[in-house]
Amino acid sequence: MNTNEEELRRLICDIGRNLFNKDFIAANDGNISARLSATEVITSPTGVSKGYLQPHMLVKVNLQGDILEAAEGYRPSTEVKMHLKIYNELPEMGGVVHAHPPYATAFAIKGEALDKMMMPESVIAMGDIPLAAYGTPSTEEIPDSLIPFLGKKTAVLLESHGALTWGKDVMAAYMNMERLEYTAKLTFLTRMIGGERELPQHRIEELVALKSFYGM
């Protein structure tokens, strides 16, 4: 195992602990993956709490989902299909995170996108967060529901399911999950005080123009 792979495995485990400690996942929910090479992906295994991942538990697969390397007793989640859809369609993407953060998942269950532009940071870093149509877990329905947003977004709510984020590397994908949940939480809280409101359109356009300045 090369140094880059060792570091990537440790980083995936660190992200798993962060998701667990932030209550973004419960029990053995969620999954994390990272692109190791043009044809290889490291992914979290099924049936294991992401808060207690160890590097040797992670599974290496190819872009078709075939297992290339796995310790005895470990195999990828069937939901890795979502991840592989992104890696196959977007070669520039290097990490994917699936979780069930409570505020975002509440909106996903309600069937409502997070499309209000309320904060400058959110507009610049992420923009609106759409709702991907419901699909049965472990089938091709969920990967197919992502197609309209690939190349346009880096985060979606999965209707009645949870959330999925991706990025140029696995840390960027994780940061997008934090941003997504923070947006959902602020949306909920501002509604509780009757203060949900968007920035004026001309201010939103100014912020969108700053995306390239911030490297977004």
C-alpha positions as CSV (number, residue, x, y, z in Angstrom):
1,M,0.0,0.0,0.0
2,N,1.5,3.3,-1.0
3,T,1.7,6.4,1.2
4,N,-1.0,8.2,-0.7
5,E,-3.4,5.4,-0.2
6,E,-2.6,5.1,3.5
7,E,-3.2,8.8,3.9
8,L,-6.5,8.6,2.0
9,R,-7.7,5.7,4.1
10,R,-6.9,7.6,7.3
11,L,-8.7,10.7,6.0
12,I,-11.8,8.8,5.2
13,C,-11.8,7.4,8.7
14,D,-11.4,10.9,10.2
15,I,-14.3,12.1,8.1
16,G,-16.4,9.2,9.3
17,R,-15.8,10.2,12.9
18,N,-16.7,13.8,12.2
19,L,-20.0,12.7,10.6
20,F,-20.7,10.5,13.6
21,N,-19.8,13.1,16.2
22,K,-21.9,15.8,14.5
23,D,-24.9,13.5,14.5
24,F,-24.9,13.5,10.7
25,I,-25.3,9.7,10.8
26,A,-26.6,7.1,13.2
27,A,-25.7,3.4,13.6
28,N,-24.2,2.2,10.3
29,D,-25.8,4.9,8.1
30,G,-24.0,6.8,5.4
31,N,-21.0,6.1,3.3
32,I,-17.8,7.9,2.2
33,S,-15.6,7.3,-0.8
34,A,-12.5,8.9,-2.5
35,R,-10.9,8.4,-5.9
36,L,-7.5,6.8,-5.5
37,S,-6.7,6.8,-9.2
38,A,-8.4,7.2,-12.6
39,T,-9.8,3.7,-12.2
40,E,-9.8,3.0,-8.4
41,V,-12.0,4.1,-5.6
42,I,-11.6,3.6,-1.8
43,T,-15.0,3.3,-0.1
44,S,-16.4,2.7,3.4
45,P,-17.8,-0.8,4.0
46,T,-21.4,-1.7,4.6
47,G,-22.6,-2.6,8.1
48,V,-20.0,-0.6,10.0
49,S,-20.5,2.6,12.0
50,K,-18.6,5.3,10.3
51,G,-17.6,6.7,13.7
52,Y,-15.5,3.6,14.3
53,L,-13.9,3.0,10.9
54,Q,-10.4,1.7,10.7
55,P,-8.2,2.0,7.6
56,H,-8.0,-1.8,7.0
57,M,-11.9,-1.9,6.9
58,L,-12.1,0.2,3.7
59,V,-12.7,-1.5,0.4
60,K,-11.1,-0.8,-3.0
61,V,-13.3,-1.0,-6.0
62,N,-13.1,-0.1,-9.7
63,L,-15.5,2.3,-11.5
64,Q,-17.8,-0.6,-12.3
65,G,-18.1,-1.5,-8.6
66,D,-16.1,-4.7,-8.8
67,I,-14.1,-5.4,-5.6
68,L,-10.3,-5.0,-6.2
69,E,-9.2,-5.4,-2.6
70,A,-11.1,-6.0,0.7
71,A,-10.2,-7.5,4.1
72,E,-12.1,-10.6,5.1
73,G,-15.6,-9.8,6.2
74,Y,-15.9,-6.4,4.5
75,R,-17.6,-5.4,1.4
76,P,-18.9,-2.1,-0.1
77,S,-22.4,-0.8,0.5
78,T,-24.9,-1.3,-2.3
79,E,-25.2,2.5,-2.2
80,V,-21.7,2.9,-3.7
81,K,-23.6,3.0,-7.0
82,M,-24.4,6.7,-6.2
83,H,-20.7,7.4,-5.8
84,L,-19.7,5.5,-8.9
85,K,-22.3,7.5,-11.0
86,I,-20.5,10.7,-10.0
87,Y,-17.0,9.3,-10.6
88,N,-17.9,8.0,-14.0
89,E,-19.7,11.1,-15.1
90,L,-17.4,13.6,-13.6
91,P,-13.7,12.6,-13.8
92,E,-12.6,15.7,-12.1
93,M,-14.4,14.8,-8.9
94,G,-12.4,13.0,-6.2
95,G,-14.7,12.4,-3.2
96,V,-18.3,11.7,-2.3
97,V,-20.1,11.7,1.0
98,H,-23.6,10.4,1.8
99,A,-25.2,11.1,5.2
100,H,-28.4,11.7,7.0
101,P,-27.9,15.1,8.7
102,P,-31.1,15.8,10.6
103,Y,-32.1,19.2,9.4
104,A,-31.3,18.5,5.8
105,T,-32.9,15.1,6.0
106,A,-36.1,16.7,7.4
107,F,-36.3,18.9,4.3
108,A,-35.6,15.8,2.1
109,I,-38.5,14.0,3.8
110,K,-40.7,17.0,3.4
111,G,-39.7,17.0,-0.3
112,E,-38.4,20.6,-0.3
113,A,-35.2,21.9,-1.9
114,L,-33.0,24.4,-0.1
115,D,-33.2,27.1,-2.7
116,K,-33.3,30.4,-0.7
117,M,-30.3,32.6,-1.1
118,M,-30.0,34.0,2.4
119,M,-26.2,34.2,3.2
120,P,-23.3,35.4,1.2
121,E,-21.1,32.5,2.1
122,S,-23.7,30.0,1.0
123,V,-24.3,31.7,-2.3
124,I,-20.6,31.8,-3.1
125,A,-19.7,28.3,-1.9
126,M,-22.7,26.3,-2.8
127,G,-25.7,28.1,-4.2
128,D,-29.1,26.4,-4.1
129,I,-29.4,22.7,-3.1
130,P,-31.9,20.9,-5.3
131,L,-34.0,17.9,-4.5
132,A,-33.2,14.6,-6.3
133,A,-36.3,12.5,-7.0
134,Y,-37.0,9.6,-4.7
135,G,-35.5,6.2,-5.6
136,T,-35.4,2.9,-3.9
137,P,-32.1,2.5,-2.0
138,S,-29.5,0.1,-3.5
139,T,-31.1,0.3,-7.0
140,E,-30.1,2.4,-10.0
141,E,-33.0,4.8,-9.3
142,I,-31.0,7.0,-7.0
143,P,-27.9,7.2,-9.2
144,D,-30.2,8.1,-12.1
145,S,-31.9,10.8,-10.1
146,L,-28.6,12.6,-9.8
147,I,-28.1,13.0,-13.6
148,P,-29.8,16.4,-13.9
149,F,-27.5,17.9,-11.4
150,L,-24.1,16.5,-12.4
151,G,-21.7,19.1,-13.6
152,K,-24.0,21.8,-12.1
153,K,-24.1,21.2,-8.4
154,T,-22.0,19.6,-5.7
155,A,-24.8,18.8,-3.2
156,V,-28.3,17.4,-3.4
157,L,-31.0,16.4,-1.0
158,L,-32.2,12.8,-1.7
159,E,-36.0,12.8,-1.4
160,S,-37.2,11.0,1.7
161,H,-33.6,9.7,2.2
162,G,-30.8,12.1,3.2
163,A,-28.1,14.1,1.4
164,L,-25.3,13.5,-1.0
165,T,-22.3,15.8,-1.6
166,W,-19.2,15.6,-3.8
167,G,-16.1,17.6,-4.6
168,K,-12.7,17.7,-6.1
169,D,-11.4,15.6,-3.2
170,V,-13.0,13.8,-0.2
171,M,-12.4,16.7,2.1
172,A,-14.2,19.1,-0.2
173,A,-17.1,16.6,-0.4
174,Y,-17.3,16.6,3.4
175,M,-17.1,20.3,3.7
176,N,-20.0,20.5,1.3
177,M,-22.0,18.2,3.6
178,E,-21.3,20.6,6.5
179,R,-22.4,23.6,4.4
180,L,-25.6,21.7,3.3
181,E,-26.6,20.9,6.9
182,Y,-25.8,24.4,8.1
183,T,-28.0,25.9,5.3
184,A,-30.8,23.5,6.3
185,K,-30.5,24.4,10.0
186,L,-30.5,28.1,9.4
187,T,-33.5,27.8,7.1
188,F,-35.4,26.0,9.9
189,L,-34.3,28.5,12.6
190,T,-35.2,31.6,10.6
191,R,-38.6,30.1,9.8
192,M,-39.1,29.6,13.6
193,I,-38.6,33.4,14.2
194,G,-40.6,34.4,11.0
195,G,-37.5,35.9,9.4
196,E,-36.7,33.8,6.4
197,R,-35.8,36.2,3.6
198,E,-33.5,36.1,0.6
199,L,-30.8,38.6,-0.4
200,P,-31.9,41.0,-3.2
201,Q,-31.4,39.6,-6.6
202,H,-28.7,42.2,-7.5
203,R,-26.7,41.2,-4.4
204,I,-27.0,37.5,-5.3
205,E,-25.7,38.3,-8.8
206,E,-22.7,40.2,-7.2
207,L,-21.9,37.1,-5.1
208,V,-22.2,34.7,-8.0
209,A,-19.7,36.9,-9.9
210,L,-17.2,36.4,-7.0
211,K,-17.2,32.6,-7.3
212,S,-14.1,32.6,-9.5
213,F,-12.3,35.0,-7.2
214,Y,-12.7,32.5,-4.4
215,G,-11.9,29.6,-6.6
216,M,-15.4,28.1,-6.4
